[in-house]
Amino acid sequence: MFYFNLLENFITCGAHPYKMKRNQFKIDTFFRFEGDTNPSDECIVYTISSDKYHLKGTLVKGSGVSSDPFADEMIKKLKVH
C-alpha cells in the first residue's frame, strides 16, 4: 500500500517515479470526514489503484486552508465519486 500525492494534473507515488494521469488510475472507494463545528473543514480519503503500474494506495485531500490547487482534469476525476 502506497501514499499518493496530487500534483497539478497527475498523481505521484513517493516510492516510485510514476506520474499517473487521470486515465491511468481509478478511484476504488472514498471516505469523507467533516469537522464537528464547521462542515467546510472536510477531508476526503481516496483508495486508488493503477492496473498499468500495479499500484494500490491512498490519497488524502483536504479542503479550506490546507487544500492545494490542482488542474481541472483532476478535479473532474475526483468529483465523479
GUVO-52951 format. One record per atom (N, C-alpha, C, CB): atom name; residue in one letter; residue number from 1; chain; x, y, z. Coordinates in nm, 2 decimals, always signed. Atoms other than C-alpha are relative to their C-alpha. Glycine has a CB too. Example, Ala and Ser with C-alpha at 12.3 -4.5 7.8 and 13.67 -1.06 7.14 Angstrom:
BEGIN
  at  aa    i  ch      px      py      pz
   N   a    1   A   +0.09   -0.12   +0.00
  CA   a    1   A   +1.23   -0.45   +0.78
   C   a    1   A   +0.09   +0.12   +0.00
  CB   a    1   A   -0.10   +0.00   +0.12
   N   s    2   A   -0.09   -0.11   +0.00
  CA   s    2   A   +1.37   -0.11   +0.71
   C   s    2   A   -0.08   +0.11   +0.08
  CB   s    2   A   +0.04   +0.05   -0.14
***
This chain:
BEGIN
  at  aa    i  ch      px      py      pz
   N   m    1   A   +0.09   -0.12   +0.00
  CA   m    1   A   +0.00   +0.00   +0.00
   C   m    1   A   +0.09   +0.12   +0.00
  CB   m    1   A   -0.10   +0.00   +0.12
   N   f    2   A   -0.08   -0.12   +0.01
  CA   f    2   A   +0.14   +0.34   -0.10
   C   f    2   A   -0.08   +0.12   +0.03
  CB   f    2   A   +0.06   +0.01   -0.14
   N   y    3   A   +0.06   -0.13   -0.02
  CA   y    3   A   +0.06   +0.70   -0.03
   C   y    3   A   +0.03   +0.09   -0.12
  CB   y    3   A   +0.06   +0.08   +0.13
   N   f    4   A   -0.01   -0.08   +0.12
  CA   f    4   A   -0.01   +0.92   -0.33
   C   f    4   A   -0.01   +0.15   +0.03
  CB   f    4   A   -0.11   -0.04   -0.10
   N   n    5   A   +0.01   -0.14   -0.01
  CA   n    5   A   +0.03   +1.29   -0.38
   C   n    5   A   -0.06   +0.06   -0.12
  CB   n    5   A   +0.14   +0.06   +0.03
   N   l    6   A   +0.07   -0.06   +0.11
  CA   l    6   A   -0.18   +1.51   -0.60
   C   l    6   A   +0.08   +0.12   -0.04
  CB   l    6   A   -0.14   +0.04   +0.03
   N   l    7   A   -0.08   -0.11   +0.04
  CA   l    7   A   +0.03   +1.75   -0.81
   C   l    7   A   -0.05   +0.04   -0.14
  CB   l    7   A   +0.15   -0.04   -0.02
   N   e    8   A   +0.06   -0.06   +0.12
  CA   e    8   A   -0.15   +1.97   -1.07
   C   e    8   A   -0.08   -0.10   -0.08
  CB   e    8   A   +0.11   +0.05   -0.09
   N   n    9   A   +0.08   +0.09   +0.08
  CA   n    9   A   -0.26   +1.72   -1.34
   C   n    9   A   +0.04   -0.15   +0.00
  CB   n    9   A   +0.00   +0.05   -0.14
   N   f   10   A   -0.03   +0.14   -0.02
  CA   f   10   A   -0.12   +1.39   -1.21
   C   f   10   A   +0.02   -0.03   +0.14
  CB   f   10   A   +0.13   -0.03   -0.08
   N   i   11   A   -0.03   +0.06   -0.13
  CA   i   11   A   -0.07   +1.17   -0.91
   C   i   11   A   +0.13   -0.06   +0.01
  CB   i   11   A   -0.12   -0.10   +0.04
   N   t   12   A   -0.13   +0.06   -0.02
  CA   t   12   A   +0.27   +1.07   -0.78
   C   t   12   A   +0.00   -0.09   +0.12
  CB   t   12   A   +0.11   +0.11   +0.01
   N   c   13   A   -0.02   +0.09   -0.11
  CA   c   13   A   +0.39   +0.80   -0.55
   C   c   13   A   +0.14   +0.01   +0.04
  CB   c   13   A   -0.04   -0.15   -0.04
   N   g   14   A   -0.14   -0.02   -0.04
  CA   g   14   A   +0.70   +0.87   -0.34
   C   g   14   A   +0.09   -0.11   -0.02
  CB   g   14   A   -0.01   +0.04   +0.14
   N   a   15   A   -0.08   +0.12   +0.01
  CA   a   15   A   +0.82   +0.51   -0.37
   C   a   15   A   +0.03   -0.03   -0.14
  CB   a   15   A   -0.07   -0.11   +0.07
   N   h   16   A   -0.01   +0.03   +0.14
  CA   h   16   A   +0.80   +0.51   -0.75
   C   h   16   A   +0.01   +0.13   -0.08
  CB   h   16   A   -0.11   -0.09   -0.05
   N   p   17   A   -0.01   -0.12   +0.08
  CA   p   17   A   +0.89   +0.76   -1.02
   C   p   17   A   -0.12   +0.03   -0.09
  CB   p   17   A   +0.13   +0.00   -0.09
   N   y   18   A   +0.11   -0.01   +0.09
  CA   y   18   A   +0.55   +0.73   -1.19
   C   y   18   A   -0.08   +0.13   +0.02
  CB   y   18   A   -0.10   -0.12   +0.02
   N   k   19   A   +0.09   -0.11   +0.00
  CA   k   19   A   +0.33   +1.03   -1.28
   C   k   19   A   -0.12   -0.05   -0.07
  CB   k   19   A   +0.07   +0.13   -0.07
   N   m   20   A   +0.12   +0.06   +0.06
  CA   m   20   A   -0.02   +0.89   -1.33
   C   m   20   A   -0.10   +0.11   -0.03
  CB   m   20   A   -0.06   -0.09   +0.10
   N   k   21   A   +0.11   -0.09   +0.05
  CA   k   21   A   -0.26   +1.09   -1.54
   C   k   21   A   -0.13   -0.06   +0.03
  CB   k   21   A   +0.02   +0.03   -0.15
   N   r   22   A   +0.13   +0.04   -0.05
  CA   r   22   A   -0.63   +1.07   -1.48
   C   r   22   A   -0.05   -0.13   -0.07
  CB   r   22   A   -0.10   +0.11   -0.03
   N   n   23   A   +0.05   +0.12   +0.07
  CA   n   23   A   -0.68   +0.78   -1.73
   C   n   23   A   +0.09   -0.12   +0.04
  CB   n   23   A   +0.00   +0.01   -0.15
   N   q   24   A   -0.09   +0.11   -0.04
  CA   q   24   A   -0.40   +0.57   -1.56
   C   q   24   A   -0.03   -0.05   +0.14
  CB   q   24   A   +0.14   +0.05   -0.01
   N   f   25   A   +0.04   +0.05   -0.14
  CA   f   25   A   -0.57   +0.51   -1.22
   C   f   25   A   -0.15   +0.01   +0.01
  CB   f   25   A   +0.07   +0.08   +0.11
   N   k   26   A   +0.14   +0.00   -0.03
  CA   k   26   A   -0.91   +0.45   -1.08
   C   k   26   A   -0.02   +0.02   +0.15
  CB   k   26   A   -0.08   -0.13   -0.05
   N   i   27   A   +0.04   -0.02   -0.14
  CA   i   27   A   -1.08   +0.55   -0.75
   C   i   27   A   -0.09   -0.12   +0.04
  CB   i   27   A   -0.07   +0.14   +0.02
   N   d   28   A   +0.07   +0.11   -0.04
  CA   d   28   A   -1.19   +0.24   -0.58
   C   d   28   A   -0.11   +0.03   +0.10
  CB   d   28   A   +0.09   -0.11   +0.06
   N   t   29   A   +0.09   -0.04   -0.10
  CA   t   29   A   -1.36   +0.39   -0.28
   C   t   29   A   +0.05   +0.14   +0.06
  CB   t   29   A   -0.01   -0.10   +0.12
   N   f   30   A   -0.04   -0.13   -0.07
  CA   f   30   A   -1.36   +0.72   -0.08
   C   f   30   A   -0.08   +0.01   +0.13
  CB   f   30   A   -0.03   +0.12   -0.10
   N   f   31   A   +0.07   -0.02   -0.13
  CA   f   31   A   -1.45   +0.83   +0.27
   C   f   31   A   +0.02   +0.15   +0.02
  CB   f   31   A   +0.07   -0.08   +0.11
   N   r   32   A   +0.00   -0.15   -0.03
  CA   r   32   A   -1.55   +1.19   +0.36
   C   r   32   A   -0.01   +0.02   +0.15
  CB   r   32   A   -0.11   +0.07   -0.08
   N   f   33   A   +0.01   -0.04   -0.14
  CA   f   33   A   -1.49   +1.34   +0.70
   C   f   33   A   -0.02   +0.15   +0.01
  CB   f   33   A   +0.14   -0.05   +0.07
   N   e   34   A   +0.03   -0.14   -0.02
  CA   e   34   A   -1.63   +1.67   +0.82
   C   e   34   A   +0.03   +0.03   +0.15
  CB   e   34   A   -0.15   +0.03   -0.03
   N   g   35   A   -0.03   -0.05   -0.14
  CA   g   35   A   -1.53   +1.88   +1.12
   C   g   35   A   -0.13   +0.01   +0.08
  CB   g   35   A   +0.07   +0.14   -0.01
   N   d   36   A   +0.12   -0.01   -0.09
  CA   d   36   A   -1.77   +1.89   +1.42
   C   d   36   A   -0.06   +0.14   +0.00
  CB   d   36   A   +0.04   -0.04   +0.14
   N   t   37   A   +0.06   -0.14   -0.02
  CA   t   37   A   -1.81   +2.27   +1.43
   C   t   37   A   -0.01   +0.07   -0.14
  CB   t   37   A   +0.09   +0.08   +0.08
   N   n   38   A   +0.01   -0.07   +0.13
  CA   n   38   A   -1.76   +2.36   +1.06
   C   n   38   A   +0.01   -0.11   -0.11
  CB   n   38   A   +0.12   +0.10   -0.02
   N   p   39   A   +0.00   +0.10   +0.10
  CA   p   39   A   -1.87   +2.13   +0.78
   C   p   39   A   +0.09   +0.03   -0.12
  CB   p   39   A   -0.14   -0.01   -0.06
   N   s   40   A   -0.09   -0.03   +0.11
  CA   s   40   A   -1.64   +2.31   +0.53
   C   s   40   A   +0.14   -0.05   +0.04
  CB   s   40   A   +0.00   +0.15   -0.02
   N   d   41   A   -0.12   +0.06   -0.04
  CA   d   41   A   -1.35   +2.16   +0.73
   C   d   41   A   -0.01   -0.15   -0.03
  CB   d   41   A   +0.04   +0.03   +0.15
   N   e   42   A   +0.02   +0.14   +0.04
  CA   e   42   A   -1.36   +1.84   +0.54
   C   e   42   A   +0.13   -0.06   -0.06
  CB   e   42   A   -0.11   -0.02   -0.10
   N   c   43   A   -0.12   +0.07   +0.05
  CA   c   43   A   -1.11   +1.58   +0.43
   C   c   43   A   -0.06   -0.12   -0.07
  CB   c   43   A   +0.10   -0.05   +0.11
   N   i   44   A   +0.04   +0.12   +0.07
  CA   i   44   A   -1.16   +1.30   +0.17
   C   i   44   A   +0.12   -0.09   -0.02
  CB   i   44   A   -0.06   +0.04   -0.14
   N   v   45   A   -0.10   +0.11   +0.02
  CA   v   45   A   -0.96   +0.98   +0.17
   C   v   45   A   -0.04   -0.09   -0.11
  CB   v   45   A   +0.02   -0.08   +0.13
   N   y   46   A   +0.03   +0.08   +0.11
  CA   y   46   A   -0.95   +0.81   -0.16
   C   y   46   A   +0.09   -0.13   +0.00
  CB   y   46   A   +0.02   +0.08   -0.13
   N   t   47   A   -0.09   +0.12   +0.03
  CA   t   47   A   -0.83   +0.45   -0.22
   C   t   47   A   +0.01   -0.01   -0.15
  CB   t   47   A   -0.07   -0.13   +0.06
   N   i   48   A   -0.03   -0.01   +0.14
  CA   i   48   A   -0.67   +0.44   -0.56
   C   i   48   A   +0.08   -0.12   -0.05
  CB   i   48   A   +0.08   +0.13   -0.03
   N   s   49   A   -0.08   +0.11   +0.06
  CA   s   49   A   -0.54   +0.16   -0.79
   C   s   49   A   +0.04   +0.04   -0.14
  CB   s   49   A   -0.08   -0.13   +0.01
   N   s   50   A   -0.04   -0.02   +0.14
  CA   s   50   A   -0.35   +0.16   -1.11
   C   s   50   A   +0.04   -0.14   -0.06
  CB   s   50   A   +0.12   +0.10   -0.01
   N   d   51   A   -0.03   +0.12   +0.07
  CA   d   51   A   -0.36   -0.15   -1.33
   C   d   51   A   +0.13   +0.01   -0.08
  CB   d   51   A   -0.11   -0.05   -0.09
   N   k   52   A   -0.12   -0.02   +0.08
  CA   k   52   A   -0.09   -0.01   -1.55
   C   k   52   A   +0.13   -0.01   +0.08
  CB   k   52   A   -0.01   +0.14   -0.07
   N   y   53   A   -0.13   +0.00   -0.09
  CA   y   53   A   +0.17   +0.04   -1.27
   C   y   53   A   -0.01   -0.11   +0.11
  CB   y   53   A   +0.02   +0.13   +0.05
   N   h   54   A   +0.02   +0.10   -0.11
  CA   h   54   A   +0.03   -0.24   -1.04
   C   h   54   A   +0.02   +0.06   +0.14
  CB   h   54   A   +0.10   -0.12   -0.03
   N   l   55   A   +0.00   -0.07   -0.13
  CA   l   55   A   -0.01   +0.00   -0.75
   C   l   55   A   -0.13   +0.02   +0.06
  CB   l   55   A   +0.07   +0.14   -0.02
   N   k   56   A   +0.12   -0.03   -0.08
  CA   k   56   A   -0.27   +0.05   -0.48
   C   k   56   A   +0.05   +0.08   +0.12
  CB   k   56   A   -0.07   -0.13   +0.05
   N   g   57   A   -0.04   -0.09   -0.11
  CA   g   57   A   -0.27   +0.32   -0.22
   C   g   57   A   -0.11   +0.09   +0.03
  CB   g   57   A   +0.12   +0.07   -0.03
   N   t   58   A   +0.09   -0.10   -0.05
  CA   t   58   A   -0.44   +0.62   -0.06
   C   t   58   A   +0.04   +0.14   -0.04
  CB   t   58   A   -0.03   -0.01   +0.15
   N   l   59   A   -0.03   -0.15   +0.03
  CA   l   59   A   -0.47   +0.99   -0.14
   C   l   59   A   -0.09   +0.07   +0.10
  CB   l   59   A   -0.03   +0.04   -0.15
   N   v   60   A   +0.08   -0.08   -0.09
  CA   v   60   A   -0.59   +1.24   +0.12
   C   v   60   A   +0.00   +0.14   -0.05
  CB   v   60   A   +0.06   +0.00   +0.15
   N   k   61   A   +0.02   -0.13   +0.05
  CA   k   61   A   -0.74   +1.56   +0.00
   C   k   61   A   -0.07   +0.08   +0.11
  CB   k   61   A   -0.08   +0.00   -0.13
   N   g   62   A   +0.06   -0.09   -0.10
  CA   g   62   A   -0.81   +1.84   +0.25
   C   g   62   A   -0.07   +0.11   -0.07
  CB   g   62   A   +0.10   +0.05   +0.10
   N   s   63   A   +0.07   -0.12   +0.06
  CA   s   63   A   -1.03   +2.15   +0.19
   C   s   63   A   +0.04   +0.12   +0.09
  CB   s   63   A   -0.15   -0.02   -0.01
   N   g   64   A   -0.02   -0.12   -0.08
  CA   g   64   A   -1.01   +2.50   +0.31
   C   g   64   A   +0.15   +0.05   -0.01
  CB   g   64   A   -0.04   -0.01   +0.14
   N   v   65   A   -0.14   -0.06   +0.00
  CA   v   65   A   -0.67   +2.65   +0.41
   C   v   65   A   +0.10   -0.11   -0.04
  CB   v   65   A   +0.03   +0.05   +0.13
   N   s   66   A   -0.10   +0.10   +0.03
  CA   s   66   A   -0.50   +2.31   +0.38
   C   s   66   A   +0.00   -0.06   -0.14
  CB   s   66   A   -0.02   -0.11   +0.10
   N   s   67   A   +0.01   +0.06   +0.13
  CA   s   67   A   -0.61   +2.23   +0.03
   C   s   67   A   +0.10   +0.07   -0.10
  CB   s   67   A   -0.14   +0.02   -0.06
   N   d   68   A   -0.09   -0.04   +0.10
  CA   d   68   A   -0.38   +2.26   -0.27
   C   d   68   A   -0.08   +0.02   -0.13
  CB   d   68   A   +0.12   -0.10   -0.02
   N   p   69   A   +0.06   -0.01   +0.13
  CA   p   69   A   -0.48   +2.39   -0.61
   C   p   69   A   +0.05   -0.11   -0.10
  CB   p   69   A   +0.03   +0.14   -0.06
   N   f   70   A   -0.05   +0.10   +0.10
  CA   f   70   A   -0.47   +2.14   -0.89
   C   f   70   A   -0.09   +0.01   -0.13
  CB   f   70   A   -0.01   -0.14   +0.05
   N   a   71   A   +0.05   -0.01   +0.14
  CA   a   71   A   -0.57   +2.10   -1.26
   C   a   71   A   -0.15   -0.04   +0.00
  CB   a   71   A   +0.08   -0.07   -0.10
   N   d   72   A   +0.15   +0.03   +0.02
  CA   d   72   A   -0.94   +2.09   -1.37
   C   d   72   A   -0.02   -0.14   -0.04
  CB   d   72   A   -0.05   +0.09   -0.11
   N   e   73   A   +0.03   +0.14   +0.04
  CA   e   73   A   -0.90   +1.74   -1.52
   C   e   73   A   +0.01   -0.09   +0.12
  CB   e   73   A   +0.10   -0.04   -0.10
   N   m   74   A   +0.00   +0.08   -0.12
  CA   m   74   A   -0.81   +1.60   -1.18
   C   m   74   A   -0.12   +0.03   +0.09
  CB   m   74   A   +0.13   +0.03   +0.08
   N   i   75   A   +0.12   -0.04   -0.07
  CA   i   75   A   -1.10   +1.79   -1.02
   C   i   75   A   -0.11   -0.09   -0.05
  CB   i   75   A   -0.03   +0.15   -0.01
   N   k   76   A   +0.11   +0.08   +0.06
  CA   k   76   A   -1.33   +1.61   -1.26
   C   k   76   A   +0.01   -0.14   +0.04
  CB   k   76   A   +0.00   +0.01   -0.16
   N   k   77   A   -0.02   +0.14   -0.03
  CA   k   77   A   -1.18   +1.27   -1.19
   C   k   77   A   -0.04   -0.02   +0.15
  CB   k   77   A   +0.14   -0.04   -0.02
   N   l   78   A   +0.03   +0.02   -0.14
  CA   l   78   A   -1.21   +1.32   -0.81
   C   l   78   A   -0.14   +0.03   +0.04
  CB   l   78   A   +0.09   +0.09   +0.08
   N   k   79   A   +0.14   -0.04   -0.03
  CA   k   79   A   -1.56   +1.47   -0.82
   C   k   79   A   -0.10   -0.11   -0.05
  CB   k   79   A   -0.04   +0.13   -0.05
   N   v   80   A   +0.09   +0.10   +0.05
  CA   v   80   A   -1.70   +1.17   -1.01
   C   v   80   A   -0.07   -0.08   +0.11
  CB   v   80   A   +0.07   -0.09   -0.10
   N   h   81   A   +0.04   +0.09   -0.11
  CA   h   81   A   -1.74   +0.99   -0.68
   C   h   81   A   -0.08   +0.08   +0.10
  CB   h   81   A   +0.11   -0.07   +0.07
***
